[in-house]
């Protein structure tokens, strides 16, 4: 796939509520799928891990960055990376997720937005 080729289809799905992320287990090698909130910008899907590095899906991605994204019935191979904290990309991802989910959420997501670990998924 050419750079940006999968970005267009992903951008068209940015309004979906959930993304399904399949990772390879770092110990078992088995596939694990999680349903997770996401935000999209420039062909990159951003996720926030409230559990930080302790979340199994984050630990799996650190060991095996190649993953599978399922979104609105479509599947995309992707590569994951943890976004460096305090960078413009980190701040933007937090803003995007907060803006997408806070209006429909009954609680306050500010603490989650400010403390979670940002992970970026880019189509392969």
Helices and strands as residue ranges (DSSP letters): H 5-12, E 19-24, E 31-36, E 39-41, E 44-49, G 52-54, H 56-63, E 66-71, E 74-82, H 88-101, G 102-104, H 110-115, E 117-123
